[in-house]
Each structure stands twice: as structure tokens, then as C-alpha cells.
Amino acid sequence: MSKTKRFIPDWSEEAPAPGTFRSIFKYGDPHRFKHPSDAWYRMMKEDFHLSDADFAARKAEGLETVILNRPPSLGSEQIDALASIVGKENVALDDYTRVKYAHGKTTEEILELRRGLIREVADVVVHPRDKHDVQKIVQYCDAERIPVTVFSGGSSVNFGCRPARGGVSLVISTHMNRLLEINEQNQTARVQPGMFGPAYEEALNNAPGRFGCKRRYTCGHFPQSFEYSTVGGWIITLGSGQASTYYGDACDIVFSQEYVTPAGTFKTLEYPATATGSKVNDIMKGSEGSFGILVEVTMKIFRYMPENRRRFSFMYPTWEAAVNASREIMQSEFGRPAIYRISDPEETDRGLKLYGIPGFVDQFLTLRGFKPMQRCLNLGNIEGDRDYTALVLRKIKHIARQHGAISLSGYAARKWEHTRYAEPFMREDLNDYGILIDTLEAGVTWDKLHFLHQGVRAFVKSRPDTMCMTHASHFYPQGTNLYFIFIARMEVEEYVAFQGGIIDQIIKHGGTLSHHHGVGRMLGPWMDEHLGPEQMAVLRALKQHFDPNNIMNPGGQLGLDNVYIRS
């Protein structure tokens, strides 16, 4: 007697056709996919009260060809002037290109593109060949009052790429994507801002062969978007990589920068420290294209010693135990791990399903007293000198045991590392069947962590049939971040209102408006409330100095000019 064949949704396995909306919002490599596990599929059906019939056909896939029907508003003489700077081959006016370079990876953008809805686009897309092209473009656009919006990797999740007032989409990553030199004495690398993470890391890892260096190096910055984000994007959004607990956030790794602004071009000085007033080098980090365009950067680099890497995984009995142990680890003086993550109870149990942890492991943990929806997973690794990594691992193990944790060896950490950059690929699968997944994150001090965690979770869970998974993954002696992932079935209009409610709760409960994704236009409306009038006045004064005609990424970026209205 034959068994009934198990139903599997028809997850998409085809690269989007060129010229379609899906080819714009598809994450990363068009030929690469990652589908929900069987356990996750069963979980979603149960939590959202769905059946196999609800997964019988994909919906709103965005397979239509992009048609804009919106002629450029720039005059032909203006477009010709731009072409004379970069060459005709580096200027594009076609519908698809204008739409492509007007979008990042914000959930709202993706949902709109699935329905064929196009918001603001630039009049023309320009690909500068070098920093001299950028300088000429900015000078010309400032004289002509033409808005300029920078596009680099396109992984923005806050409308950072959207040209709210048309003008020029300036694509930095097409040509300005090289590692220019390594200064081994200073342990720095001079790099163009449009270089993608994997290319940058590969060049550093192979520094002896590529640049004649004595040692191999690493960039130390590995956000989840690492494969599809750029060095410049990391800096101008104040990004934070998964190994930031040891190497630091992007702002900590920057040594000096060169910018083109309407007010002029400048390069900050290269010193390990200086007491020459407020540091312009720091002011430009996180400016999100509102003051000018980053055209070159000197980054700190680190010795690459993967042979010394030590991995660890623990299961804590409760969230409180995991937080207390983490605070002790970060405030002790023995050193820090590179990657360090703690997942709250809901993320832990759903994550075990996502990673495909065998059932007998779940049974073993339960029998040992690590109960579902109470236990919390901790994983990470340690990098550096061999003696250093051995010391830090020994100390972490000791503190973990003191707080009731059980060691899972390095197994869970290895499982996570294997898929660390692949999770965003699942979003297309979920969206194909009307399920949304999105994230909001906030920095928080230790004394407010539980208040923030409980307050935001209470709001998210007040909506029926909504998952809320939370983890902390960037740690400091004074606190950490909380990364809220919510999954639900809702239309885009409800999603926008719900997302705004979560942001309100983050501010209300003591979290920062953004920890490492930047602000963009999405969070701009909250900036005045969050920073207050005096700090915003300082930022607006800088904007007025660098960009008096407001051509640089105008329309609500960082909340500096008129607040962007979400349609």
C-alpha cells in the first residue's frame, strides 16, 4: 500500500526574467534560493491557521515587465552635460534601469513592486568612473539644482535609495569598487566605497599575493548583507557586522574618509588619535548621503588567523540567565568574542526548527530542564591570537556554567555560520504566499533591556497570529542591541501602520531609533522626537553648510528636510 505523498509548496526555483519587477526585488544572486524547512512550513501552517491549499499557488510574484511611462523631467541639455562627464555608456534613461536603481530592499518597497506599483524614481541613472567624475557631477547638479541620490549595494532597508525628488541616481558600485592599496605598517587599507564585502575580504585574505604583504588580513565587518553590501554603505549607515563585539562597528573601523560635497571636496587626516577639535571624520559617518558623497576611505584592517577560531554554543535555562551571563562576559576584562548572540525563548524554539536540529536533541534538552519557550540559545566564536582565543573560550565557559548553561559544543554555531548570509533568501518564498517577515532593531543599555524586550514583544504579540523572535547580536560593556523579527499575514497598508507602532514602542521603552541599519526616509519622521531639537539643529546646520541648495539625497533622509510622506 503506497503512502500519501507529502505536500511541498511550489517554492520558486527560477531566476527572475530580465526586465521584470521580480528581478529588481529578488535578493542577491538571481539563481540562489533558500526555502523554509519542513518544520518551518508546518509551524507557519499551524500558527497562521493555514492548510496546504493556501500554498497551492503563488500570488503577486512581480513577473510583469517593468513599464514606467514617466519621461524624465530633466532637459536634454542637462542629460547631455552629464553624459559629457562620464561618457554616454554610463548614462541610462530606460524604464527598467530607472526603477531598479530607485529601490532597496525595504519590505514596503518589495510589496509595492510585487503589485507593479512604482513610487519615486530618478530622471537619469549615472555611473561615475572615479572620484573626479563624482566631483564634476556634484558641481554641475548643484549649479543646476538637480537632486542626487546615491546607490551603492542596494541593500538598504529604510528607503535610503529612493530618489524622493527625482534627479540623478548615482551608482557608485559599477566602477568605484577596488581595493587601492594596503599600508602594512599602519595596518590600513585604502578602498573605493563601491567595493562589495566578499571582494574586499578576498583581497585582504590574499594580501601577500595581491599586494606583496607579509601577512593575510580581514576586514572584520560581516553584516548579514555582507555578500550584497559595500564598504561605503557600511560607513554611511553606521552599520554593524556580526563580529562587531570584537572588531567594532563600521564607525570604529574607519580611519579616514574623502568626501565630495556641494561646498567642496575634503579628506580627513590620517592619525591614530588627534585633539584638534570635534572630529569631522566622525561627523561624516552615518550621514547617509545627505552631506555629500563618500568617494574613498581608509579602513583599519586586522590580522587574519582563521586557524585560531574557537566556536561555542550554550543553552541557558532562561532569558534572564542568558542576559546576566552576557553582561558579565562583556564587562569582564579578559577579552571579548567576535560573534556573540543570544536568542530569546521564541526565537530559540523557532530557530531550532529553522536549523533542523534533530528531535532527540530537543528531548534531551527538555529532560535536562531546558524547557521549550523558556530556554535560550547562545552561540558565537572567538578570533585572534591562539592563546587569546583559548583564554576567552575558557572564561566564557566558566561564566556560562555559573549561570546554569549547558554546553552544546560548537555544533549550533557551525550550523548558524553555514546559513548566516542565506536567511534573507527565504523572504521571497514567504511573500509568494502572503506571509511577511521584517525586522526592526534598537540599541539599549543593560538596565533597560528587559523593559524594551517585554514592551515591544507585548505590542507585537497583541496582534493575533503574529510571530515575534528577538535576539541580541552586538555587545558592549554598557549594553547590547535587540533585533526584533516579526512574521505575519497582512496587507501592505496594515503592515505600514503596524511597523510604525513597533517603532513607537521602541522609543517609548528606551531603545534607540536605529542600532545599525541607518535611518533613511523610513525612520526620518521620528528623528526630531528621538534626538530632540538641539541635536537636530546641529545636524541641520551641517546640512546647510555642506549642501545649501539641498540637492544631496533630499526628501526626508535622516529627517533633515521636509519629512518624507509614505504613500
Secondary structure, DSSP 4 states (H G I P E B T S, - for coil): -PPPPPP------SPPPTTBHHHHHS-S-TT---PPPHHHHHHHHHHTT--GGGGSS------SBP-------S-HHHHHHHHHHH-GGGEE-SHHHHHHTT----HHHHHHHHTT------SEEE--SSHHHHHHHHHHHHHHT--EEEESS---SSSTT--TT-SEEEE-TTT---EEEEETTTTEEEE-TT-BHHHHHHHHHTHHHHH--SS-EE-----TTGGG-BHHHHHHTT---TTHHHH--HHHHEEEEEEEETTEEEE----S---SSS-HHHHHTT-TTSS-EEEEEEEE-EE--GGG-EEEEEEESSHHHHHHHHHHHHHSSS---SEEEEE-HHHHHHHHHHTT--HHHHHHHHHTT--TTT-EEEEEEE-SSHHHHHHHHHHHHHHHHHTT-EE-TTHHHHHHHHHTTTGGGHHHHHHHTT-EEEEEEEEEEGGGHHHHHHHHHHHHHHSSS-EEEEEE---BTTEEEEEEEEEE---HHHHHHHHHHHHHHHHHTT--S-SSS--TTTSGGGHHHHH-HHHHHHHHHHHHHH-TT--BSTTTGGG-SSPPPP-
